[in-house]
């Protein structure tokens, strides 16, 4: 499982602007997952599991700690596997 912290300060285009933040967070997590994965091209196909509920809109400055993981964790396991 991975964690990413998103900080939306005063003046952010997502704070009090009725601009949806959920899609922005999902897109940022996808790009982060692509960087972390062994083969980034499979992340877009397989997807992510996001454990933290993400609000659609922000009503004020917010810090969100989002827990997420790859849809297929064994495929993106960071530890090298022993040859059999």
C-alpha positions in Angstrom: 0.0 0.0 0.0 1.2 3.5 -0.8 0.3 6.9 0.7 0.3 10.3 -1.0 -0.4 13.6 0.7 -2.2 16.3 -1.2 -2.2 19.9 0.2 -4.7 22.4 -1.2 -3.9 25.8 0.2 -5.8 29.1 0.0 -5.6 30.3 -3.6 -5.6 26.8 -5.1 -8.0 26.6 -8.1 -9.7 23.7 -6.3 -10.6 25.5 -3.0 -14.0 27.2 -2.9 -14.1 27.3 -6.7 -16.6 24.4 -7.4 -13.8 22.8 -9.5 -13.9 19.0 -9.1 -10.9 17.7 -7.2 -11.6 14.0 -7.4 -10.5 13.6 -11.1 -7.4 15.7 -10.5 -6.3 13.5 -7.5 -7.0 10.3 -9.5 -4.9 11.6 -12.5 -2.0 12.5 -10.2 -2.1 9.1 -8.5 -2.0 7.4 -11.9 1.1 9.3 -13.0 2.7 8.5 -9.6 1.9 4.9 -10.0 3.3 4.8 -13.5 6.6 6.2 -12.1 6.7 3.5 -9.3 5.6 0.5 -11.4 8.0 -1.8 -13.1 6.1 -1.5 -16.3 4.2 1.8 -16.3 2.1 0.9 -19.4 0.2 -1.7 -17.5 -1.0 0.7 -14.8 -3.4 2.5 -17.1 -4.9 -0.8 -18.1 -5.1 -2.5 -14.7 -6.0 0.6 -12.7 -5.6 1.6 -9.0 -7.4 0.9 -5.8 -8.0 4.1 -3.8 -8.8 3.3 -0.2 -9.4 6.9 1.0 -12.7 8.6 0.2 -12.0 11.7 -1.9 -14.5 14.6 -1.8 -15.8 15.8 -5.1 -15.3 19.5 -4.2 -13.2 21.3 -1.5 -14.9 23.9 0.7 -11.7 25.3 2.2 -7.9 24.7 2.5 -7.5 20.9 2.9 -4.8 18.3 3.4 -5.8 14.9 2.2 -3.7 11.7 3.0 -4.7 9.2 0.3 -4.0 5.5 0.6 -3.8 3.6 -2.6 -2.4 0.5 -4.2 -2.0 -1.1 -7.6 -4.9 -3.2 -8.8 -2.5 -6.1 -9.4 0.0 -5.8 -6.5 1.9 -9.0 -7.3 2.7 -7.6 -10.8 4.2 -4.4 -9.4 5.9 -5.9 -6.4 9.0 -3.8 -5.7 11.0 -6.8 -4.3 12.8 -8.9 -6.9 11.6 -12.5 -7.1 13.9 -15.4 -6.9 14.2 -17.4 -10.2 12.7 -20.8 -10.0 
